[in-house]
Amino acid sequence: MFTIEHDFDATVITLIDELPEGAAGSRPLNEDVVIQSFDDRVVVEQFDPDTGELAQIVLTIEQLEELRAALNLPEGNYRLERG
């Protein structure tokens, strides 16, 4: 499940971990993942229950584009041509 909210300066997507129907107790649930999309960057956050801290990753828009492309490519080295 996920939610999408439009704030003043960002779009916020929250990914909520849930078990499939009928799979109760088959695995532990993970903390929610919050993705904040700004004009120039994307921030991915997830609470770490082991440390009690919020883990945060900041990606540029270019890094996000490369990640999206990488999810659909086989193993190898690539460079995206920017137009």
N, C-alpha and C positions, 0 to 999 in steps of 0.2 A: 504494500500500500504506500501511497505517497501523497503529499499535499503540495500545492503551488500557491504562493502568495506574492502579490506585487506590492512592494514597499516603494517609498519615494524614490530611492536611488538604486534599488536592486530588486531582482526577482529571487525569491527564496524558495527552494525546493527541499522538502524534508522526506527522506526515505525511511519508512518505518518497517523494521524487520518483523515478520510475522510467520507463523507456521502454516503450511498448507492445510486445507480442510482435512481433518481426520489424522493429523500427524502430531497430536499433542505429546509433548515431552520427548520428541525424537532428537532434538538438539537444543542447545541453549540459544536464547535470543541475543542478538547483538544490539548495542545502543543505536539510536537513530543517527542517521547521517544527514547533516544539514549542508546544503549547497547554496551559496550566495553568489549570484551572477551580477557583476557590475559592468560598466562600459569597457573597462580596461583589464579586468581580472575576474577570476572565479576563485572563491574561497570554499574549501571543503573542510567541515568540522565534524568530529565525533568525540564524545566523552569517553575517556579511558577509565573504567572502573578500578583497574589495578593501581593506577597512580593518583586517581582523583582529579586529574587535569583534563582540559579540553585539548585534544590534538588538532592541529590546524595545518592545512596545506594551501598555499597560494599558487595558482597557475595563471600565467598570462593567457590571453586569448589564443595566441599562437601555439602555446603548449597544449591547450585544450583541443585545438584542431588536430594537432599531431596525435594526441591520445585517441581521439575519435577515429582517425584513420588507422591507427595501430591495432585497434580492436578487430579490424576486418582484414588484416594482412597476415601472410605467413611469416615465419621466422626470417630475419634478415635485417639489413641496414637500409634506411630510407631517408630521403629528404623531400619535403613537400615543396613544390614550385609555387611561389607566391606571385599572384598576378596584380 
